[in-house]
């Protein structure tokens, strides 16, 4: 939505004053949760049926992080429901599910120049639904819990009316409203409850609520995934459907693509050949046939201008680092503090990372009666609808989106390129299409984790860290990501100068007297996007590794060295001491094979201790990872452990591999087996300790990723003859 007189309708003022007035202009949003006969909706979050089933509407994409279970657990806990009767369904697209916490977390506060009320209202009006930034519980626990408390109070009122008692004396337990020996099932009360009056204030946490909070309840999505009955996008089958395979031109400015259409059409089962601006596709009776058709098509791209290579991008990063940067954070007089003895310097580099999710990009589209129906694995469903509508040449309200479960994502489902392609092809063929990218295309056409170069300088004297200077070259990933994901007017009005996303995690959490962190922006010929952990992967690796180098120069225990600088971060300090205690920390002595690293992220805190050794061939082996986590108040501890364990493995993958180079505009390698990802045999012994906390919930899905690589690198640096690793992944040359 753009700011103009027509949509503001409020007089007076200009600029910021007018913006605030627009943001505070009241608007009511009506829940539009669809109900079947026999179901009663309670706001935008839950329905109760005559069969006793409590259905929770989940606006967030389920891609393995467990939000379909944890959000349902929040509702069931406050409602007093029987967990065995709880089900979930995707929420409809609507303003009540806009995720302002997700926007603030993903973009690291880049839109803070907009007042909070303006920001939240704008996101609601533009229906910015987003699964990102480990924000789901932080954003939606409160409204979901309020809806459940409302439903519980209304059913208690309906039951009390029948029994002639005070409704506040009634309780909800295991799907019943009870009063002494009297009880009525939710199913018997839901319809009558709709006619009752919502109490003020809401009775949150009372009347039987709280029985399910903090329990290891089983995941709702596990049975279907275990027995294979869960449907993902590629599993969708519709009448007269064709399967589509696609091949993209190399990165660069594509002028044209030469193809052998006749050869492709001679492949039995091929239906049609379709061309886009920088891609070609084949529609066929099966996806395998479509791939054969693509091979016969033998597409050859003609490009204009330079074609991206790894060497060219490395030079661009070096040039940017040699130029003038923009200050991200500063404290004290760094230049003066760096004068004198004890100066330490190091250069770090981070490679181009890929998502490498289990499910490659996919989309199903059906063109019917001038409208489009889409089945998508998307973390941004409203934005995907807009992009597909534009590609099809129709209005967004003519597009229906069915959000699908996602087979992993790690952030790639924030992108909507496959949705646009499926929309174009469905309109041209006038029949349903099931488009699936090959693994090669998924790796070659990624929105990559941005590469980085960092020049680090510090001064240690008298056993203390006196000065810290970080100069980082990296592209403006946050700006480009915002342009792809957010409303245009919102980006233009709110994005502050610089790129907070690109520098996420670059400012150390430690008390350092003099500090300076600068960003040297660079333009690269490849798109960069959000990969699980974001820029925190690179910055966490650089910060925690270089801090260890400083501790070594000071002759200090790396753990104790950190603890002395965490007086203002007690939760992070507790994580460090807990991980060290559980892991049997030996002081970081030479030959110990032990290293530590810590990180604060999305309102949560984590520390990791790694233990390593070298095998007979001299190769580094990670034996053990011990993680201590303070994520605030936890809904489902088992799901949090799953996310921490998954994050540790993802961080291990970032240390080992998961990166690509570029030759003639193509990413290499382009298959999972060549990415040097950890296998089951490479998985270390893992211990996760969840520190009990009554603080507000923090994010957990990405939390454990950043500290893994530096903890391993710090551990390896204690082994005799093993060089200090200053590159990520380790295989890259330092």
C-alpha positions in Angstrom: 0.0 0.0 0.0 1.4 3.4 -1.0 1.0 6.5 1.1 -1.3 9.0 -0.6 -4.2 11.3 0.2 -6.8 8.7 -1.1 -5.8 5.9 1.2 -4.9 8.0 4.2 -8.0 10.2 4.5 -6.5 12.1 7.4 -5.8 15.8 7.0 -3.0 17.9 8.4 0.7 17.5 8.6 3.2 16.0 6.2 6.1 13.6 6.3 6.6 11.7 9.6 3.6 13.4 11.2 1.3 12.2 8.4 2.8 8.8 8.6 2.1 8.5 12.3 -1.5 9.7 11.8 -2.0 7.0 9.1 -0.6 4.3 11.3 -2.9 5.2 14.2 -6.0 5.4 12.0 -8.1 2.6 13.5 -9.2 -0.3 11.3 -11.0 -3.5 12.3 -10.1 -6.9 10.8 -12.7 -9.6 10.9 -11.7 -13.2 11.2 -12.4 -15.3 8.1 -11.7 -18.8 9.4 -13.8 -21.2 7.3 -16.1 -23.6 9.1 -17.8 -26.8 8.0 -21.3 -27.8 9.2 -21.2 -28.6 12.9 -18.1 -26.5 13.5 -18.0 -23.3 15.6 -15.1 -20.8 15.1 -13.7 -18.8 18.0 -11.9 -15.8 16.4 -9.1 -16.5 13.9 -7.4 -19.3 15.7 -9.6 -22.3 16.6 -12.7 -24.2 15.8 -14.6 -26.7 17.9 -16.8 -29.3 16.1 -19.7 -31.4 17.3 -17.4 -34.4 17.1 -15.2 -32.8 19.8 -12.3 -32.1 17.5 -10.5 -28.8 18.3 -8.9 -27.5 15.1 -6.2 -24.9 15.4 -5.5 -22.5 12.4 -1.7 -22.3 11.9 -0.6 -19.3 9.8 3.1 -20.3 9.7 4.6 -22.7 7.3 5.5 -26.1 8.7 9.0 -27.0 7.4 10.2 -29.3 10.1 10.5 -26.7 12.9 7.4 -28.1 14.7 5.2 -24.9 14.7 2.1 -26.9 13.8 2.5 -28.8 17.1 3.7 -26.0 19.4 1.1 -23.4 18.3 -1.6 -26.1 18.7 -0.1 -26.9 22.1 -0.5 -23.3 23.2 -4.2 -23.3 22.2 -4.9 -26.7 23.8 -3.1 -25.7 27.0 -5.1 -22.5 27.5 -8.4 -24.1 26.3 -8.1 -27.2 28.6 -8.4 -29.5 25.6 -7.6 -33.2 25.4 -4.4 -33.4 23.2 -5.8 -36.5 21.5 -8.6 -34.4 20.0 -6.5 -31.6 18.6 -5.9 -31.1 14.9 -4.4 -28.4 12.8 -5.0 -26.8 9.4 -3.4 -23.9 7.5 -4.8 -20.5 8.3 -6.4 -18.5 5.5 -4.5 -15.6 4.0 -5.5 -12.5 6.1 -4.3 -9.4 8.0 -4.8 -11.0 11.4 -1.8 -13.3 10.7 0.7 -10.6 9.7 4.0 -11.2 11.3 5.6 -8.0 12.5 8.0 -9.9 14.8 9.2 -12.0 11.9 9.9 -8.9 9.8 11.8 -7.2 12.7 13.8 -10.3 13.3 14.6 -11.3 9.7 15.7 -7.8 8.8 17.5 -7.2 12.2 15.5 -4.0 13.0 16.2 -2.4 9.6 12.7 -0.9 9.6 12.9 0.7 13.1 12.7 4.2 11.6 9.0 3.5 11.2 7.2 3.8 14.5 6.1 0.5 15.9 2.4 1.2 15.6 2.8 2.3 12.0 4.9 -0.7 11.2 2.5 -3.2 12.7 -0.5 -1.6 11.1 1.1 -1.4 7.6 2.1 -5.1 7.8 -1.5 -6.0 8.7 -3.0 -4.0 5.9 -0.7 -5.5 3.3 -1.1 -9.0 4.9 2.6 -9.6 5.3 2.4 -13.3 6.4 5.9 -14.6 6.9 7.6 -17.6 8.4 11.0 -16.4 9.2 13.3 -15.1 12.0 12.4 -17.8 14.5 9.4 -15.7 15.3 6.4 -17.9 15.2 5.8 -18.5 19.0 7.1 -15.0 19.8 4.5 -13.4 17.4 1.5 -15.7 17.7 1.5 -17.2 21.2 -0.4 -14.3 22.8 -3.2 -14.0 20.2 -3.7 -17.7 20.0 -3.7 -18.0 23.8 -6.2 -15.2 24.0 -8.5 -16.9 21.5 -8.3 -20.1 23.5 -9.1 -18.3 26.8 -12.0 -16.6 25.1 -13.4 -20.0 23.9 -12.9 -21.5 27.3 -14.7 -18.7 29.1 -17.6 -18.7 26.7 -18.1 -22.4 27.0 -17.9 -22.1 30.8 -20.6 -19.4 30.7 -22.8 -21.7 28.5 -22.3 -24.6 30.9 -22.9 -22.4 34.0 -26.1 -21.2 32.5 -27.4 -24.8 32.3 -26.2 -25.7 35.8 -27.3 -22.4 37.4 -23.8 -21.7 38.9 -21.2 -18.9 38.5 -19.1 -19.5 35.4 -16.0 -18.5 37.2 -16.4 -21.6 39.4 -16.2 -23.8 36.3 -13.0 -25.3 35.0 -11.9 -26.8 31.7 -10.1 -30.2 31.7 -9.4 -32.8 29.1 -12.0 -31.4 26.7 -14.8 -31.0 29.3 -16.2 -28.0 31.2 -16.6 -29.2 34.8 -18.2 -28.0 38.1 -17.8 -30.5 40.9 -19.2 -33.8 39.6 -21.0 -32.1 36.7 -19.3 -32.0 33.3 -20.1 -31.3 29.7 -18.0 -32.0 26.6 -16.7 -29.1 24.5 -18.7 -30.5 21.6 -21.9 -30.0 23.5 -21.2 -26.4 24.4 -19.5 -24.9 21.4 -22.6 -23.8 19.6 -24.3 -22.3 22.6 -21.0 -20.6 23.6 -21.1 -18.4 20.5 -24.1 -16.5 22.0 -22.3 -15.7 25.2 -20.4 -12.4 26.1 -16.7 -12.2 26.1 -15.5 -11.4 29.6 -13.2 -8.5 30.3 -10.4 -9.0 31.3 -9.8 -12.4 29.7 -9.2 -15.2 32.3 -5.8 -16.1 30.9 -4.1 -19.0 32.7 -7.0 -19.8 35.0 -10.0 -22.2 35.0 -8.0 -25.3 34.3 -5.4 -23.8 31.8 -1.8 -24.8 32.1 -1.9 -28.6 32.1 0.0 -28.9 28.8 2.5 -26.1 29.1 6.2 -27.2 29.0 5.4 -30.8 28.3 7.0 -33.1 25.6 3.8 -33.7 23.7 4.1 -35.8 20.5 4.3 -33.9 17.2 1.1 -33.8 15.3 2.8 -34.2 11.9 5.1 -37.1 12.8 2.6 -40.1 12.1 1.9 -39.0 8.5 5.5 -38.3 7.8 6.5 -41.7 9.2 4.0 -43.7 7.3 4.3 -41.7 4.1 0.8 -40.4 3.9 1.8 -36.8 4.3 1.4 -34.9 1.0 4.0 -32.5 -0.2 3.7 -30.3 -3.3 5.2 -32.8 -5.7 2.7 -35.4 -4.5 -0.3 -33.3 -5.8 -2.3 -35.0 -8.6 -5.1 -33.3 -10.5 -7.2 -34.4 -13.5 -5.4 -33.7 -16.9 -2.2 -32.7 -15.0 1.1 -32.5 -16.8 4.5 -32.6 -15.1 7.0 -29.8 -15.8 10.8 -29.8 -15.7 12.7 -26.5 -16.0 16.3 -25.5 -16.9 17.7 -22.0 -16.3 20.3 -20.0 -18.1 23.6 -19.3 -16.3 23.8 -16.2 -14.1 24.4 -13.1 -16.1 22.3 -11.1 -18.5 20.6 -13.6 -20.8 19.8 -12.3 -24.3 18.3 -15.4 -25.7 18.3 -19.2 -25.3 18.7 -21.4 -28.4 16.7 -24.7 -28.3 16.0 -27.7 -30.5 12.2 -27.7 -30.1 11.6 -30.4 -32.7 14.0 -32.9 -30.9 12.2 -32.4 -27.6 8.8 -32.9 -29.2 9.9 -36.2 -30.6 10.4 -37.6 -27.1 7.3 -39.8 -26.5 5.1 -38.3 -23.8 6.3 -34.7 -24.2 3.3 -32.3 -24.4 4.9 -28.9 -25.0 8.0 -26.8 -24.8 7.8 -23.4 -23.0 10.2 -20.5 -22.8 10.6 -17.8 -20.2 13.0 -14.8 -20.1 15.9 -16.9 -18.7 14.5 -20.4 -18.6 13.0 -23.1 -20.7 10.6 -25.9 -19.6 9.2 -29.1 -20.9 5.7 -30.3 -20.0 5.2 -34.1 -20.3 3.2 -37.1 -19.0 5.7 -37.6 -16.2 8.6 -35.6 -14.7 11.1 -38.1 -15.9 9.9 -37.7 -19.5 10.0 -34.0 -19.1 13.7 -34.2 -18.0 14.4 -36.4 -21.1 12.7 -33.7 -23.2 14.9 -31.0 -21.6 18.0 -33.1 -22.5 16.8 -33.4 -26.1 16.0 -29.6 -26.1 19.8 -29.0 -25.6 19.3 -25.3 -24.5 22.2 -22.9 -25.0 22.0 -19.5 -23.4 23.4 -16.4 -25.1 24.5 -13.8 -22.5 25.6 -10.2 -22.6 28.2 -8.7 -20.4 30.3 -10.6 -17.8 29.5 -14.1 -16.6 30.0 -14.6 -12.8 33.0 -16.6 -11.6 34.3 -17.3 -8.2 37.5 -15.3 -8.9 35.6 -12.2 -10.0 33.5 -12.2 -6.9 36.5 -12.7 -4.6 38.1 -9.6 -6.3 34.9 -7.6 -5.8 34.9 -8.4 -2.1 38.6 -7.5 -1.8 38.1 -4.2 -3.6 35.1 -3.3 -1.3 37.1 -4.2 1.8 39.9 -1.8 0.6 37.4 1.1 0.2 35.5 3.1 2.7 32.9 1.4 4.9 29.9 2.5 6.8 29.9 2.4 10.6 27.6 -0.2 12.1 28.7 0.2 15.8 31.3 2.2 17.6 32.5 2.8 21.1 35.4 4.7 22.4 38.5 5.8 20.4 39.5 2.6 18.6 42.4 4.1 16.7 44.0 5.3 19.9 43.2 2.1 21.7 45.0 0.1 19.0 48.2 2.0 19.5 51.0 0.2 21.3 52.1 -3.4 21.8 49.9 -6.5 21.7 48.2 -5.8 18.4 46.6 -8.8 16.7 45.3 -9.0 13.1 43.7 -11.7 11.0 41.7 -12.0 7.8 38.7 -14.3 7.5 36.5 -15.4 4.6 33.1 -17.0 4.2 32.1 -18.9 1.1 28.9 -18.8 -0.9 26.4 -21.1 0.9 23.5 -23.0 -0.5 20.2 -24.1 1.1 20.3 -27.7 -0.1 16.9 -28.4 1.3 15.5 -31.9 1.1 12.6 -30.7 -1.1 13.7 -28.9 -4.3 11.6 -26.0 -5.5 8.1 -27.0 -6.6 4.7 -25.6 -7.4 1.4 -26.9 -8.6 -0.9 -24.5 -10.6 -4.3 -25.0 -12.1 -6.0 -22.4 -14.4 -9.8 -22.4 -14.0 -12.4 -19.9 -15.1 -10.0 -17.0 -15.4 -8.4 -17.7 -12.1 -5.4 -19.5 -10.7 -5.2 -22.1 -7.9 -1.8 -22.8 -6.4 -0.4 -25.4 -4.1 2.9 -24.0 -2.8 5.7 -24.8 -0.3 6.0 -21.1 0.8 7.0 -19.2 3.8 5.5 -16.0 2.3 2.1 -17.0 0.9 0.6 -13.6 0.3 3.8 -12.4 -1.5 3.9 -15.6 -3.5 0.2 -15.0 -4.6 1.1 -11.5 -5.7 4.1 -12.7 -7.7 2.1 -15.5 -9.3 -0.8 -13.1 -10.2 1.6 -10.7 -11.8 3.2 -13.5 -13.9 -0.3 -14.7 -14.9 -1.5 -11.2 -15.8 -4.4 -11.3 -13.3 -5.4 -9.6 -10.1 -4.2 -11.2 -6.8 -7.8 -11.8 -5.7 -8.1 -14.2 -8.6 -5.5 -16.4 -7.1 -6.1 -19.0 -4.4 -3.0 -20.3 -2.5 -3.0 -23.6 -0.6 0.1 -23.5 1.7 1.7 -27.0 1.7 4.1 -28.7 4.2 7.7 -28.1 3.3 10.4 -30.8 3.2 12.9 -28.6 5.0 13.5 -25.1 3.6 16.3 -23.4 5.6 14.8 -20.1 4.1 14.6 -21.1 0.4 10.8 -21.1 0.6 10.9 -17.4 1.1 11.5 -17.2 -2.7 8.7 -17.5 -5.2 10.3 -18.1 -8.6 8.8 -21.5 -9.0 5.3 -20.2 -8.3 5.7 -17.6 -11.0 6.9 -20.2 -13.5 4.0 -22.6 -12.7 1.5 -19.7 -13.1 2.8 -18.8 -16.5 2.9 -22.3 -17.7 -0.6 -23.1 -16.4 -2.1 -20.1 -18.1 -0.4 -21.0 -21.4 -1.4 -24.7 -21.3 -4.9 -24.1 -19.7 -4.4 -27.3 -17.7 -3.0 -28.2 -14.3 0.8 -28.4 -14.1 3.1 -29.9 -11.4 6.4 -28.1 -11.7 9.5 -29.6 -9.9 13.0 -28.3 -10.1 15.8 -30.9 -10.4 18.4 -31.0 -7.6 20.9 -29.5 -10.1 18.6 -26.6 -10.8 17.8 -26.1 -7.2 21.5 -25.6 -6.4 22.4 -23.6 -9.5 19.4 -21.2 -9.1 19.6 -20.6 -5.4 19.3 -17.3 -3.5 22.6 -18.0 -1.9 24.0 -17.3 1.6 26.2 -14.2 1.0 30.0 -14.5 0.9 32.0 -12.3 3.2 35.5 -11.0 3.8 36.5 -9.7 7.2 39.7 -7.9 8.4 39.9 -8.2 12.2 42.2 -6.1 14.4 42.5 -6.1 18.2 44.9 -5.2 20.9 45.6 -7.2 24.0 47.6 -5.9 26.9 47.8 -6.8 30.6 45.7 -9.8 30.0 42.8 -7.6 28.8 41.1 -7.0 25.4 41.4 -3.2 25.0 40.3 -2.7 21.4 38.4 -4.4 18.6 38.0 -3.4 15.0 36.0 -5.4 12.4 35.9 -4.4 8.7 33.5 -6.6 6.8 32.8 -6.8 3.0 29.4 -8.3 2.2 26.5 -7.6 -0.2 23.3 -5.8 0.9 21.4 -9.0 1.2 18.7 -7.5 3.5 17.9 -4.7 1.0 17.5 -7.2 -1.9 15.5 -9.6 0.3 13.2 -6.8 1.4 12.5 -5.8 -2.2 11.5 -9.4 -3.0 9.5 -10.0 0.1 8.0 -6.7 1.4 5.5 -4.1 0.0 7.3 -1.6 -2.1 6.0 1.4 -0.2 7.0 -0.2 3.1 10.6 -0.7 2.0 10.9 2.8 0.6 9.4 4.5 3.7 11.0 2.4 6.3 14.4 0.9 5.4 17.1 2.7 7.2 20.4 3.6 5.6 22.7 0.6 5.4 21.9 -3.1 5.7 21.3 -4.4 9.2 20.6 -8.0 7.9 24.1 -8.2 6.2 25.7 -7.3 9.5 23.5 -9.4 11.8 25.6 -10.8 14.6 28.7 -8.7 13.8 28.8 -6.7 17.0 30.3 -8.9 19.9 28.2 -9.3 23.0 31.2 -8.8 25.1 32.2 -5.6 27.1 35.1 -4.1 25.1 36.3 -0.6 25.9 36.9 0.5 22.3 35.1 -1.1 19.4 34.3 -0.3 15.8 32.4 -2.5 13.3 32.2 -1.3 9.6 30.3 -2.7 6.7 31.8 -2.4 3.2 28.9 -3.1 0.8 29.6 -4.9 -2.5 27.5 -5.6 -5.5 27.7 -9.2 -6.7 26.3 -10.8 -9.9 24.4 -13.5 -8.0 21.3 -13.2 -5.8 21.7 -13.6 -2.1 19.0 -14.5 0.3 18.2 -15.9 3.7 19.8 -19.3 4.6 19.2 -20.7 8.1 21.2 -18.6 10.5 21.7 -15.8 8.0 24.7 -13.5 8.3 25.1 -14.7 11.9 26.8 -17.8 10.5 29.7 -15.8 9.1 29.8 -13.2 11.8 29.5 -15.7 14.6 32.4 -17.7 13.1 34.6 -14.6 12.7 33.9 -13.1 16.1 34.2 -16.2 18.2 37.3 -17.5 16.3 39.1 -14.2 16.5 38.2 -13.9 20.2 40.0 -17.2 20.8 43.0 -15.9 19.0 43.0 -12.9 21.3 42.7 -15.2 24.3 45.6 -17.3 23.1 47.7 -14.1 22.7 46.8 -13.1 26.2 47.7 -16.6 27.5 44.2 -16.9 29.0 41.7 -19.7 29.3 39.3 -19.0 26.4 36.3 -19.7 28.6 37.4 -17.6 31.5 38.5 -14.9 29.0 34.9 -14.7 27.7 33.3 -14.8 31.2 35.2 -11.7 32.4 33.6 -9.7 29.5 30.0 -10.9 30.0 29.0 -9.0 33.1 26.2 -7.3 31.2 25.1 -10.6 29.6 24.4 -13.0 32.5 22.2 -15.4 30.4 25.0 -15.9 27.9 27.5 -16.3 30.6 25.3 -19.0 32.3 25.1 -20.9 28.9 28.9 -20.9 28.7 29.5 -22.1 32.2 26.8 -24.8 31.8 28.2 -26.1 28.5 31.7 -26.2 29.9 30.6 -28.0 33.1 28.6 -30.6 31.1 31.5 -31.1 28.6 34.2 -31.4 31.1 36.2 -28.3 30.1 39.9 -28.6 30.7 40.9 -25.0 30.4 41.6 -24.9 26.6 45.1 -26.2 27.1 47.2 -27.2 24.1 46.4 -30.7 22.9 43.0 -30.8 24.7 41.0 -30.8 21.4 38.4 -28.6 23.1 36.9 -25.3 22.0 34.0 -23.1 23.0 31.8 -20.5 21.3 28.7 -18.5 22.3 26.0 -16.5 20.6 23.0 -14.4 21.3 20.2 -14.6 18.7 16.5 -13.8 18.3 16.1 -13.2 22.1 17.8 -16.5 23.0 21.3 -17.5 24.1 23.5 -20.5 23.4 27.0 -21.8 24.1 28.6 -24.8 22.4 31.6 -26.8 23.5 33.3 -29.0 20.8 35.7 -31.8 21.3 37.8 -33.0 18.3 40.7 -35.2 17.3 42.7 -36.1 14.2 42.5 -39.6 12.7 45.4 -41.6 11.5 45.4 -39.8 8.2 45.4 -36.4 10.0 41.8 -35.5 9.1 39.8 -33.6 11.8 37.1 -35.5 13.5 34.4 -33.9 15.6 33.7 -36.3 18.5 31.3 -34.3 20.6 29.1 -31.2 20.7 27.7 -29.9 24.0 25.1 -27.1 23.8 23.6 -25.1 26.6 20.5 -23.1 25.7 18.5 -20.4 27.3 15.5 -19.8 25.1 13.2 -18.3 27.8 9.9 -20.0 28.6 9.5 -23.2 26.5 6.2 -24.6 25.1 7.5 -28.0 24.1 11.0 -29.0 25.3 11.3 -32.0 23.0 10.7 -29.8 19.9 13.2 -27.3 21.2 15.8 -30.0 21.6 15.0 -31.2 18.0 15.7 -27.7 16.7 18.9 -27.3 18.6 20.2 -30.7 17.5 19.2 -29.9 13.9 20.9 -26.5 14.2 24.1 -28.1 15.5 24.2 -30.5 12.5 23.4 -27.6 10.1 26.4 -25.7 11.7 28.5 -28.8 11.3 27.6 -28.8 7.6 28.6 -25.2 7.2 32.0 -26.0 8.7 32.5 -29.0 6.5 31.0 -27.8 3.2 27.6 -26.7 1.9 29.3 -24.1 -0.3 29.6 -23.6 -4.1 31.9 -21.8 -6.5 31.0 -20.4 -10.0 32.3 -21.4 -13.4 30.9 -19.6 -16.4 27.9 -18.5 -14.4 27.0 -21.9 -13.1 27.3 -23.0 -9.5 29.4 -26.0 -8.8 29.1 -28.6 -7.4 25.4 -29.1 -8.3 24.6 -32.3 -6.5 24.1 -33.1 -2.8 26.7 -35.8 -2.7 29.5 -33.4 -3.7 28.7 -30.7 -1.1 30.6 -32.6 1.7 27.6 -32.5 4.0 27.8 -34.6 7.2 26.5 -38.1 7.0 25.2 -40.3 9.8 28.7 -41.7 10.4 30.0 -38.1 10.8 27.5 -37.1 13.4 29.2 -36.5 16.8 27.8 -37.3 20.2 25.4 -34.5 21.0 24.3 -33.2 24.4 21.7 -30.4 24.7 20.9 -28.8 28.0 17.9 -26.5 28.2 18.3 -24.0 31.0 15.1 -23.3 32.8 13.9 -19.7 32.4 10.8 -17.7 33.0 11.8 -15.0 30.5 9.8 -14.4 27.4 10.2 -17.1 24.7 13.1 -16.6 22.3 13.7 -18.0 18.9 15.2 -21.5 18.6 15.1 -22.7 14.9 18.3 -20.9 14.0 19.9 -20.5 17.4 22.4 -23.3 17.4 23.8 -22.8 13.9 26.3 -19.9 14.4 28.5 -21.1 17.3 29.2 -24.6 15.9 31.9 -23.8 13.3 33.9 -21.5 15.6 33.7 -24.0 18.5 35.1 -26.6 16.2 37.8 -24.3 14.8 38.8 -23.2 18.3 39.1 -26.9 19.3 41.2 -27.8 16.3 43.5 -24.9 17.0 44.6 -26.6 20.3 45.8 -29.7 18.4 49.6 -29.8 17.7 50.4 -28.8 14.2 46.9 -28.0 13.1 46.6 -24.5 11.5 44.1 -21.9 12.7 41.0 -22.1 10.4 39.9 -18.7 9.2 37.7 -19.8 6.3 34.2 -21.2 6.1 33.8 -23.9 5.0 37.1 -25.3 6.2 38.0 -26.7 2.8 38.4 -23.1 1.3 41.8 -21.7 1.2 42.6 -19.2 3.9 
